[in-house]
Amino acid sequence: MRTISVENSAKELANAIKETEEYANLNAAHARIKLDPAAQELVSEMEQSQQKLQQAQSQGIPPGQEDIQQMQLAQQKAMQNETLKQLFQAQEAFGKVMEEANKVISQELFS
C-alpha cells in the first residue's frame, strides 16, 4: 500500500514541477533548438567532442591536448549561439528547481 502512496506523491510532485515557469522555459528552449540548424550542428559537435574524451578516459588514456582544445572550442562556439545560450540558461534554472525539490525531500527524510 505504501509503495502506491509514494508513487502517487511522486507523480503529484512531477505534475507540480511541470507547472513551473522553469519547466516551460526548458521545453520552449528545446523546441527552439529543433528549429535552429546551426544550434543543432553545435550540439552535435559538443557531443562528439565529449564522447571522444569520455571514450579515452574509460580506456585509461589521458585526453590529448588537441581533444581538450577541440572540446573547449565547441563549448565556446555553443555559448556564442543565442539559441543554445537560452537553452543553457533554462537548464540551469530548471536544475535549481530540481535541486530545491531534492533538498526539501532530503530535509524531510533526515530531520
GULUMMI-834403 format. One record per atom (N, C-alpha, C): residue number from 1; residue in one letter; x, y, z; atom name. Coordinates in steps of 0.05 Angstrom, whole numbers, plus 5000, padded with zeros to 4 digits. Example, Ala and Ser with C-alpha at 12.3 -4.5 7.8 and 13.67 -1.06 7.14 Angstrom:
GULUMMI-834403
<pt i="1" aa="A" east="5264" north="4886" up="5156" at="N"/>
<pt i="1" aa="A" east="5246" north="4910" up="5156" at="CA"/>
<pt i="1" aa="A" east="5264" north="4934" up="5156" at="C"/>
<pt i="2" aa="S" east="5257" north="4955" up="5142" at="N"/>
<pt i="2" aa="S" east="5273" north="4979" up="5143" at="CA"/>
<pt i="2" aa="S" east="5258" north="5001" up="5157" at="C"/>
END
This chain:
GULUMMI-834403
<pt i="1" aa="M" east="5016" north="4976" up="5000" at="N"/>
<pt i="1" aa="M" east="5000" north="5000" up="5000" at="CA"/>
<pt i="1" aa="M" east="5017" north="5025" up="5000" at="C"/>
<pt i="2" aa="R" east="5039" north="5025" up="5016" at="N"/>
<pt i="2" aa="R" east="5055" north="5049" up="5018" at="CA"/>
<pt i="2" aa="R" east="5069" north="5056" up="4992" at="C"/>
<pt i="3" aa="T" east="5077" north="5035" up="4977" at="N"/>
<pt i="3" aa="T" east="5090" north="5039" up="4951" at="CA"/>
<pt i="3" aa="T" east="5072" north="5056" up="4933" at="C"/>
<pt i="4" aa="I" east="5047" north="5049" up="4932" at="N"/>
<pt i="4" aa="I" east="5028" north="5063" up="4915" at="CA"/>
<pt i="4" aa="I" east="5026" north="5092" up="4925" at="C"/>
<pt i="5" aa="S" east="5025" north="5097" up="4951" at="N"/>
<pt i="5" aa="S" east="5024" north="5124" up="4962" at="CA"/>
<pt i="5" aa="S" east="5048" north="5140" up="4954" at="C"/>
<pt i="6" aa="V" east="5072" north="5128" up="4956" at="N"/>
<pt i="6" aa="V" east="5097" north="5142" up="4949" at="CA"/>
<pt i="6" aa="V" east="5096" north="5148" up="4919" at="C"/>
<pt i="7" aa="E" east="5088" north="5129" up="4903" at="N"/>
<pt i="7" aa="E" east="5087" north="5133" up="4874" at="CA"/>
<pt i="7" aa="E" east="5067" north="5155" up="4867" at="C"/>
<pt i="8" aa="N" east="5044" north="5156" up="4880" at="N"/>
<pt i="8" aa="N" east="5025" north="5177" up="4875" at="CA"/>
<pt i="8" aa="N" east="5036" north="5204" up="4883" at="C"/>
<pt i="9" aa="S" east="5050" north="5205" up="4906" at="N"/>
<pt i="9" aa="S" east="5062" north="5231" up="4914" at="CA"/>
<pt i="9" aa="S" east="5083" north="5240" up="4895" at="C"/>
<pt i="10" aa="A" east="5099" north="5221" up="4885" at="N"/>
<pt i="10" aa="A" east="5120" north="5228" up="4865" at="CA"/>
<pt i="10" aa="A" east="5107" north="5238" up="4839" at="C"/>
<pt i="11" aa="K" east="5085" north="5227" up="4831" at="N"/>
<pt i="11" aa="K" east="5071" north="5236" up="4807" at="CA"/>
<pt i="11" aa="K" east="5060" north="5264" up="4812" at="C"/>
<pt i="12" aa="E" east="5050" north="5269" up="4836" at="N"/>
<pt i="12" aa="E" east="5040" north="5296" up="4843" at="CA"/>
<pt i="12" aa="E" east="5062" north="5317" up="4842" at="C"/>
<pt i="13" aa="L" east="5086" north="5309" up="4852" at="N"/>
<pt i="13" aa="L" east="5109" north="5327" up="4852" at="CA"/>
<pt i="13" aa="L" east="5117" north="5332" up="4823" at="C"/>
<pt i="14" aa="A" east="5118" north="5311" up="4806" at="N"/>
<pt i="14" aa="A" east="5125" north="5315" up="4778" at="CA"/>
<pt i="14" aa="A" east="5105" north="5334" up="4764" at="C"/>
<pt i="15" aa="N" east="5080" north="5331" up="4770" at="N"/>
<pt i="15" aa="N" east="5060" north="5348" up="4758" at="CA"/>
<pt i="15" aa="N" east="5063" north="5377" up="4767" at="C"/>
<pt i="16" aa="A" east="5070" north="5381" up="4793" at="N"/>
<pt i="16" aa="A" east="5075" north="5408" up="4803" at="CA"/>
<pt i="16" aa="A" east="5100" north="5420" up="4790" at="C"/>
<pt i="17" aa="I" east="5120" north="5404" up="4786" at="N"/>
<pt i="17" aa="I" east="5144" north="5414" up="4772" at="CA"/>
<pt i="17" aa="I" east="5138" north="5421" up="4743" at="C"/>
<pt i="18" aa="K" east="5121" north="5406" up="4730" at="N"/>
<pt i="18" aa="K" east="5114" north="5412" up="4703" at="CA"/>
<pt i="18" aa="K" east="5099" north="5438" up="4700" at="C"/>
<pt i="19" aa="E" east="5088" north="5448" up="4722" at="N"/>
<pt i="19" aa="E" east="5073" north="5473" up="4721" at="CA"/>
<pt i="19" aa="E" east="5091" north="5497" up="4726" at="C"/>
<pt i="20" aa="T" east="5117" north="5493" up="4732" at="N"/>
<pt i="20" aa="T" east="5134" north="5515" up="4737" at="CA"/>
<pt i="20" aa="T" east="5142" north="5530" up="4712" at="C"/>
<pt i="21" aa="E" east="5149" north="5555" up="4715" at="N"/>
<pt i="21" aa="E" east="5158" north="5571" up="4693" at="CA"/>
<pt i="21" aa="E" east="5185" north="5560" up="4682" at="C"/>
<pt i="22" aa="E" east="5202" north="5550" up="4700" at="N"/>
<pt i="22" aa="E" east="5227" north="5538" up="4692" at="CA"/>
<pt i="22" aa="E" east="5224" north="5514" up="4673" at="C"/>
<pt i="23" aa="Y" east="5204" north="5497" up="4679" at="N"/>
<pt i="23" aa="Y" east="5199" north="5474" up="4662" at="CA"/>
<pt i="23" aa="Y" east="5189" north="5483" up="4635" at="C"/>
<pt i="24" aa="A" east="5171" north="5503" up="4635" at="N"/>
<pt i="24" aa="A" east="5160" north="5513" up="4610" at="CA"/>
<pt i="24" aa="A" east="5183" north="5526" up="4593" at="C"/>
<pt i="25" aa="N" east="5200" north="5541" up="4606" at="N"/>
<pt i="25" aa="N" east="5223" north="5553" up="4592" at="CA"/>
<pt i="25" aa="N" east="5242" north="5532" up="4580" at="C"/>
<pt i="26" aa="L" east="5246" north="5511" up="4595" at="N"/>
<pt i="26" aa="L" east="5264" north="5490" up="4585" at="CA"/>
<pt i="26" aa="L" east="5252" north="5476" up="4561" at="C"/>
<pt i="27" aa="N" east="5226" north="5470" up="4562" at="N"/>
<pt i="27" aa="N" east="5213" north="5458" up="4539" at="CA"/>
<pt i="27" aa="N" east="5214" north="5477" up="4514" at="C"/>
<pt i="28" aa="A" east="5209" north="5502" up="4519" at="N"/>
<pt i="28" aa="A" east="5210" north="5522" up="4497" at="CA"/>
<pt i="28" aa="A" east="5238" north="5523" up="4485" at="C"/>
<pt i="29" aa="A" east="5258" north="5523" up="4502" at="N"/>
<pt i="29" aa="A" east="5286" north="5524" up="4492" at="CA"/>
<pt i="29" aa="A" east="5292" north="5499" up="4475" at="C"/>
<pt i="30" aa="H" east="5283" north="5476" up="4484" at="N"/>
<pt i="30" aa="H" east="5288" north="5451" up="4468" at="CA"/>
<pt i="30" aa="H" east="5273" north="5453" up="4441" at="C"/>
<pt i="31" aa="A" east="5250" north="5464" up="4441" at="N"/>
<pt i="31" aa="A" east="5235" north="5467" up="4416" at="CA"/>
<pt i="31" aa="A" east="5249" north="5486" up="4397" at="C"/>
<pt i="32" aa="R" east="5261" north="5508" up="4408" at="N"/>
<pt i="32" aa="R" east="5276" north="5526" up="4391" at="CA"/>
<pt i="32" aa="R" east="5301" north="5513" up="4378" at="C"/>
<pt i="33" aa="I" east="5313" north="5495" up="4393" at="N"/>
<pt i="33" aa="I" east="5337" north="5480" up="4382" at="CA"/>
<pt i="33" aa="I" east="5329" north="5465" up="4357" at="C"/>
<pt i="34" aa="K" east="5305" north="5453" up="4357" at="N"/>
<pt i="34" aa="K" east="5296" north="5437" up="4334" at="CA"/>
<pt i="34" aa="K" east="5292" north="5455" up="4310" at="C"/>
<pt i="35" aa="L" east="5288" north="5481" up="4314" at="N"/>
<pt i="35" aa="L" east="5284" north="5499" up="4292" at="CA"/>
<pt i="35" aa="L" east="5309" north="5514" up="4283" at="C"/>
<pt i="36" aa="D" east="5331" north="5508" up="4296" at="N"/>
<pt i="36" aa="D" east="5356" north="5522" up="4290" at="CA"/>
<pt i="36" aa="D" east="5378" north="5503" up="4282" at="C"/>
<pt i="37" aa="P" east="5382" north="5499" up="4255" at="N"/>
<pt i="37" aa="P" east="5402" north="5480" up="4246" at="CA"/>
<pt i="37" aa="P" east="5430" north="5486" up="4256" at="C"/>
<pt i="38" aa="A" east="5437" north="5512" up="4258" at="N"/>
<pt i="38" aa="A" east="5464" north="5519" up="4268" at="CA"/>
<pt i="38" aa="A" east="5467" north="5509" up="4297" at="C"/>
<pt i="39" aa="A" east="5447" north="5513" up="4313" at="N"/>
<pt i="39" aa="A" east="5448" north="5504" up="4341" at="CA"/>
<pt i="39" aa="A" east="5450" north="5473" up="4342" at="C"/>
<pt i="40" aa="Q" east="5435" north="5460" up="4325" at="N"/>
<pt i="40" aa="Q" east="5437" north="5430" up="4324" at="CA"/>
<pt i="40" aa="Q" east="5465" north="5421" up="4317" at="C"/>
<pt i="41" aa="E" east="5477" north="5434" up="4298" at="N"/>
<pt i="41" aa="E" east="5504" north="5427" up="4290" at="CA"/>
<pt i="41" aa="E" east="5524" north="5431" up="4313" at="C"/>
<pt i="42" aa="L" east="5521" north="5453" up="4327" at="N"/>
<pt i="42" aa="L" east="5538" north="5458" up="4350" at="CA"/>
<pt i="42" aa="L" east="5534" north="5437" up="4372" at="C"/>
<pt i="43" aa="V" east="5510" north="5429" up="4377" at="N"/>
<pt i="43" aa="V" east="5504" north="5408" up="4397" at="CA"/>
<pt i="43" aa="V" east="5518" north="5382" up="4388" at="C"/>
<pt i="44" aa="S" east="5516" north="5376" up="4363" at="N"/>
<pt i="44" aa="S" east="5529" north="5352" up="4352" at="CA"/>
<pt i="44" aa="S" east="5559" north="5353" up="4356" at="C"/>
<pt i="45" aa="E" east="5571" north="5376" up="4350" at="N"/>
<pt i="45" aa="E" east="5600" north="5379" up="4354" at="CA"/>
<pt i="45" aa="E" east="5608" north="5375" up="4383" at="C"/>
<pt i="46" aa="M" east="5592" north="5387" up="4402" at="N"/>
<pt i="46" aa="M" east="5598" north="5384" up="4430" at="CA"/>
<pt i="46" aa="M" east="5595" north="5355" up="4439" at="C"/>
<pt i="47" aa="E" east="5574" north="5342" up="4430" at="N"/>
<pt i="47" aa="E" east="5570" north="5314" up="4437" at="CA"/>
<pt i="47" aa="E" east="5593" north="5296" up="4427" at="C"/>
<pt i="48" aa="Q" east="5601" north="5301" up="4402" at="N"/>
<pt i="48" aa="Q" east="5623" north="5285" up="4391" at="CA"/>
<pt i="48" aa="Q" east="5649" north="5289" up="4407" at="C"/>
<pt i="49" aa="S" east="5655" north="5314" up="4414" at="N"/>
<pt i="49" aa="S" east="5679" north="5320" up="4430" at="CA"/>
<pt i="49" aa="S" east="5677" north="5307" up="4457" at="C"/>
<pt i="50" aa="Q" east="5654" north="5308" up="4470" at="N"/>
<pt i="50" aa="Q" east="5650" north="5296" up="4496" at="CA"/>
<pt i="50" aa="Q" east="5654" north="5266" up="4495" at="C"/>
<pt i="51" aa="Q" east="5642" north="5254" up="4474" at="N"/>
<pt i="51" aa="Q" east="5644" north="5225" up="4471" at="CA"/>
<pt i="51" aa="Q" east="5673" north="5216" up="4467" at="C"/>
<pt i="52" aa="K" east="5688" north="5231" up="4452" at="N"/>
<pt i="52" aa="K" east="5716" north="5225" up="4447" at="CA"/>
<pt i="52" aa="K" east="5732" north="5226" up="4473" at="C"/>
<pt i="53" aa="L" east="5727" north="5247" up="4489" at="N"/>
<pt i="53" aa="L" east="5741" north="5250" up="4515" at="CA"/>
<pt i="53" aa="L" east="5733" north="5227" up="4534" at="C"/>
<pt i="54" aa="Q" east="5708" north="5222" up="4535" at="N"/>
<pt i="54" aa="Q" east="5698" north="5201" up="4553" at="CA"/>
<pt i="54" aa="Q" east="5708" north="5173" up="4545" at="C"/>
<pt i="55" aa="Q" east="5710" north="5168" up="4519" at="N"/>
<pt i="55" aa="Q" east="5720" north="5143" up="4510" at="CA"/>
<pt i="55" aa="Q" east="5749" north="5139" up="4518" at="C"/>
<pt i="56" aa="A" east="5765" north="5160" up="4515" at="N"/>
<pt i="56" aa="A" east="5793" north="5159" up="4522" at="CA"/>
<pt i="56" aa="A" east="5796" north="5154" up="4552" at="C"/>
<pt i="57" aa="Q" east="5780" north="5168" up="4568" at="N"/>
<pt i="57" aa="Q" east="5781" north="5165" up="4597" at="CA"/>
<pt i="57" aa="Q" east="5773" north="5137" up="4606" at="C"/>
<pt i="58" aa="S" east="5752" north="5126" up="4593" at="N"/>
<pt i="58" aa="S" east="5743" north="5099" up="4600" at="CA"/>
<pt i="58" aa="S" east="5764" north="5078" up="4594" at="C"/>
<pt i="59" aa="Q" east="5782" north="5084" up="4575" at="N"/>
<pt i="59" aa="Q" east="5803" north="5065" up="4568" at="CA"/>
<pt i="59" aa="Q" east="5829" north="5071" up="4584" at="C"/>
<pt i="60" aa="G" east="5827" north="5090" up="4602" at="N"/>
<pt i="60" aa="G" east="5850" north="5097" up="4618" at="CA"/>
<pt i="60" aa="G" east="5871" north="5114" up="4604" at="C"/>
<pt i="61" aa="I" east="5863" north="5126" up="4582" at="N"/>
<pt i="61" aa="I" east="5881" north="5142" up="4566" at="CA"/>
<pt i="61" aa="I" east="5875" north="5171" up="4573" at="C"/>
<pt i="62" aa="P" east="5896" north="5186" up="4581" at="N"/>
<pt i="62" aa="P" east="5891" north="5214" up="4587" at="CA"/>
<pt i="62" aa="P" east="5884" north="5229" up="4561" at="C"/>
<pt i="63" aa="P" east="5865" north="5248" up="4563" at="N"/>
<pt i="63" aa="P" east="5857" north="5262" up="4538" at="CA"/>
<pt i="63" aa="P" east="5880" north="5279" up="4528" at="C"/>
<pt i="64" aa="G" east="5883" north="5279" up="4501" at="N"/>
<pt i="64" aa="G" east="5904" north="5295" up="4489" at="CA"/>
<pt i="64" aa="G" east="5897" north="5324" up="4489" at="C"/>
<pt i="65" aa="Q" east="5917" north="5341" up="4487" at="N"/>
<pt i="65" aa="Q" east="5913" north="5370" up="4487" at="CA"/>
<pt i="65" aa="Q" east="5895" north="5378" up="4464" at="C"/>
<pt i="66" aa="E" east="5899" north="5366" up="4441" at="N"/>
<pt i="66" aa="E" east="5882" north="5372" up="4418" at="CA"/>
<pt i="66" aa="E" east="5853" north="5366" up="4423" at="C"/>
<pt i="67" aa="D" east="5847" north="5344" up="4436" at="N"/>
<pt i="67" aa="D" east="5820" north="5336" up="4442" at="CA"/>
<pt i="67" aa="D" east="5807" north="5356" up="4462" at="C"/>
<pt i="68" aa="I" east="5823" north="5364" up="4482" at="N"/>
<pt i="68" aa="I" east="5813" north="5383" up="4502" at="CA"/>
<pt i="68" aa="I" east="5807" north="5410" up="4488" at="C"/>
<pt i="69" aa="Q" east="5826" north="5419" up="4471" at="N"/>
<pt i="69" aa="Q" east="5822" north="5444" up="4457" at="CA"/>
<pt i="69" aa="Q" east="5797" north="5443" up="4438" at="C"/>
<pt i="70" aa="Q" east="5793" north="5420" up="4426" at="N"/>
<pt i="70" aa="Q" east="5770" north="5416" up="4408" at="CA"/>
<pt i="70" aa="Q" east="5744" north="5419" up="4424" at="C"/>
<pt i="71" aa="M" east="5744" north="5407" up="4448" at="N"/>
<pt i="71" aa="M" east="5720" north="5409" up="4465" at="CA"/>
<pt i="71" aa="M" east="5716" north="5437" up="4475" at="C"/>
<pt i="72" aa="Q" east="5737" north="5451" up="4482" at="N"/>
<pt i="72" aa="Q" east="5734" north="5479" up="4491" at="CA"/>
<pt i="72" aa="Q" east="5724" north="5497" up="4469" at="C"/>
<pt i="73" aa="L" east="5734" north="5492" up="4445" at="N"/>
<pt i="73" aa="L" east="5725" north="5508" up="4422" at="CA"/>
<pt i="73" aa="L" east="5696" north="5503" up="4416" at="C"/>
<pt i="74" aa="A" east="5687" north="5478" up="4418" at="N"/>
<pt i="74" aa="A" east="5659" north="5471" up="4413" at="CA"/>
<pt i="74" aa="A" east="5642" north="5485" up="4434" at="C"/>
<pt i="75" aa="Q" east="5651" north="5486" up="4459" at="N"/>
<pt i="75" aa="Q" east="5636" north="5499" up="4480" at="CA"/>
<pt i="75" aa="Q" east="5634" north="5529" up="4476" at="C"/>
<pt i="76" aa="Q" east="5657" north="5541" up="4467" at="N"/>
<pt i="76" aa="Q" east="5657" north="5570" up="4462" at="CA"/>
<pt i="76" aa="Q" east="5638" north="5577" up="4440" at="C"/>
<pt i="77" aa="K" east="5638" north="5561" up="4418" at="N"/>
<pt i="77" aa="K" east="5620" north="5566" up="4396" at="CA"/>
<pt i="77" aa="K" east="5591" north="5564" up="4405" at="C"/>
<pt i="78" aa="A" east="5586" north="5544" up="4422" at="N"/>
<pt i="78" aa="A" east="5559" north="5540" up="4431" at="CA"/>
<pt i="78" aa="A" east="5549" north="5564" up="4448" at="C"/>
<pt i="79" aa="M" east="5567" north="5575" up="4464" at="N"/>
<pt i="79" aa="M" east="5559" north="5597" up="4481" at="CA"/>
<pt i="79" aa="M" east="5555" north="5623" up="4465" at="C"/>
<pt i="80" aa="Q" east="5564" north="5623" up="4440" at="N"/>
<pt i="80" aa="Q" east="5560" north="5647" up="4423" at="CA"/>
<pt i="80" aa="Q" east="5534" north="5645" up="4408" at="C"/>
<pt i="81" aa="N" east="5522" north="5621" up="4408" at="N"/>
<pt i="81" aa="N" east="5496" north="5617" up="4394" at="CA"/>
<pt i="81" aa="N" east="5474" north="5624" up="4414" at="C"/>
<pt i="82" aa="E" east="5457" north="5643" up="4406" at="N"/>
<pt i="82" aa="E" east="5436" north="5653" up="4424" at="CA"/>
<pt i="82" aa="E" east="5416" north="5631" up="4432" at="C"/>
<pt i="83" aa="T" east="5409" north="5614" up="4413" at="N"/>
<pt i="83" aa="T" east="5390" north="5593" up="4419" at="CA"/>
<pt i="83" aa="T" east="5402" north="5574" up="4440" at="C"/>
<pt i="84" aa="L" east="5427" north="5567" up="4437" at="N"/>
<pt i="84" aa="L" east="5440" north="5549" up="4457" at="CA"/>
<pt i="84" aa="L" east="5444" north="5563" up="4483" at="C"/>
<pt i="85" aa="K" east="5450" north="5589" up="4482" at="N"/>
<pt i="85" aa="K" east="5454" north="5604" up="4507" at="CA"/>
<pt i="85" aa="K" east="5428" north="5603" up="4523" at="C"/>
<pt i="86" aa="Q" east="5405" north="5607" up="4510" at="N"/>
<pt i="86" aa="Q" east="5379" north="5606" up="4523" at="CA"/>
<pt i="86" aa="Q" east="5374" north="5578" up="4534" at="C"/>
<pt i="87" aa="L" east="5382" north="5558" up="4519" at="N"/>
<pt i="87" aa="L" east="5378" north="5530" up="4529" at="CA"/>
<pt i="87" aa="L" east="5394" north="5526" up="4555" at="C"/>
<pt i="88" aa="F" east="5419" north="5534" up="4554" at="N"/>
<pt i="88" aa="F" east="5437" north="5531" up="4578" at="CA"/>
<pt i="88" aa="F" east="5425" north="5545" up="4602" at="C"/>
<pt i="89" aa="Q" east="5415" north="5569" up="4598" at="N"/>
<pt i="89" aa="Q" east="5403" north="5585" up="4620" at="CA"/>
<pt i="89" aa="Q" east="5378" north="5571" up="4630" at="C"/>
<pt i="90" aa="A" east="5362" north="5560" up="4612" at="N"/>
<pt i="90" aa="A" east="5338" north="5546" up="4620" at="CA"/>
<pt i="90" aa="A" east="5345" north="5521" up="4635" at="C"/>
<pt i="91" aa="Q" east="5365" north="5506" up="4626" at="N"/>
<pt i="91" aa="Q" east="5374" north="5482" up="4640" at="CA"/>
<pt i="91" aa="Q" east="5384" north="5489" up="4668" at="C"/>
<pt i="92" aa="E" east="5399" north="5510" up="4671" at="N"/>
<pt i="92" aa="E" east="5409" north="5518" up="4697" at="CA"/>
<pt i="92" aa="E" east="5386" north="5525" up="4716" at="C"/>
<pt i="93" aa="A" east="5367" north="5541" up="4706" at="N"/>
<pt i="93" aa="A" east="5344" north="5549" up="4723" at="CA"/>
<pt i="93" aa="A" east="5327" north="5524" up="4731" at="C"/>
<pt i="94" aa="F" east="5323" north="5506" up="4712" at="N"/>
<pt i="94" aa="F" east="5308" north="5482" up="4719" at="CA"/>
<pt i="94" aa="F" east="5323" north="5464" up="4738" at="C"/>
<pt i="95" aa="G" east="5349" north="5463" up="4735" at="N"/>
<pt i="95" aa="G" east="5366" north="5448" up="4753" at="CA"/>
<pt i="95" aa="G" east="5363" north="5458" up="4782" at="C"/>
<pt i="96" aa="K" east="5361" north="5484" up="4785" at="N"/>
<pt i="96" aa="K" east="5357" north="5495" up="4811" at="CA"/>
<pt i="96" aa="K" east="5330" north="5487" up="4823" at="C"/>
<pt i="97" aa="V" east="5309" north="5485" up="4807" at="N"/>
<pt i="97" aa="V" east="5283" north="5476" up="4817" at="CA"/>
<pt i="97" aa="V" east="5286" north="5447" up="4827" at="C"/>
<pt i="98" aa="M" east="5300" north="5431" up="4811" at="N"/>
<pt i="98" aa="M" east="5303" north="5402" up="4819" at="CA"/>
<pt i="98" aa="M" east="5320" north="5400" up="4844" at="C"/>
<pt i="99" aa="E" east="5341" north="5416" up="4846" at="N"/>
<pt i="99" aa="E" east="5358" north="5416" up="4870" at="CA"/>
<pt i="99" aa="E" east="5342" north="5423" up="4894" at="C"/>
<pt i="100" aa="E" east="5325" north="5443" up="4892" at="N"/>
<pt i="100" aa="E" east="5309" north="5452" up="4914" at="CA"/>
<pt i="100" aa="E" east="5289" north="5430" up="4922" at="C"/>
<pt i="101" aa="A" east="5277" north="5417" up="4903" at="N"/>
<pt i="101" aa="A" east="5259" north="5395" up="4909" at="CA"/>
<pt i="101" aa="A" east="5274" north="5372" up="4923" at="C"/>
<pt i="102" aa="N" east="5297" north="5365" up="4913" at="N"/>
<pt i="102" aa="N" east="5313" north="5344" up="4926" at="CA"/>
<pt i="102" aa="N" east="5322" north="5353" up="4955" at="C"/>
<pt i="103" aa="K" east="5328" north="5378" up="4958" at="N"/>
<pt i="103" aa="K" east="5337" north="5388" up="4984" at="CA"/>
<pt i="103" aa="K" east="5314" north="5385" up="5004" at="C"/>
<pt i="104" aa="V" east="5290" north="5393" up="4996" at="N"/>
<pt i="104" aa="V" east="5266" north="5391" up="5014" at="CA"/>
<pt i="104" aa="V" east="5261" north="5362" up="5021" at="C"/>
<pt i="105" aa="I" east="5262" north="5345" up="5001" at="N"/>
<pt i="105" aa="I" east="5257" north="5316" up="5006" at="CA"/>
<pt i="105" aa="I" east="5278" north="5306" up="5026" at="C"/>
<pt i="106" aa="S" east="5303" north="5312" up="5021" at="N"/>
<pt i="106" aa="S" east="5324" north="5302" up="5039" at="CA"/>
<pt i="106" aa="S" east="5320" north="5313" up="5067" at="C"/>
<pt i="107" aa="Q" east="5313" north="5338" up="5070" at="N"/>
<pt i="107" aa="Q" east="5309" north="5350" up="5096" at="CA"/>
<pt i="107" aa="Q" east="5286" north="5336" up="5111" at="C"/>
<pt i="108" aa="E" east="5265" north="5330" up="5096" at="N"/>
<pt i="108" aa="E" east="5243" north="5317" up="5109" at="CA"/>
<pt i="108" aa="E" east="5249" north="5288" up="5116" at="C"/>
<pt i="109" aa="L" east="5266" north="5275" up="5100" at="N"/>
<pt i="109" aa="L" east="5273" north="5247" up="5106" at="CA"/>
<pt i="109" aa="L" east="5292" north="5245" up="5130" at="C"/>
<pt i="110" aa="F" east="5310" north="5264" up="5133" at="N"/>
<pt i="110" aa="F" east="5331" north="5261" up="5152" at="CA"/>
<pt i="110" aa="F" east="5330" north="5281" up="5175" at="C"/>
<pt i="111" aa="S" east="5307" north="5294" up="5179" at="N"/>
<pt i="111" aa="S" east="5306" north="5313" up="5202" at="CA"/>
<pt i="111" aa="S" east="5288" north="5302" up="5223" at="C"/>
END
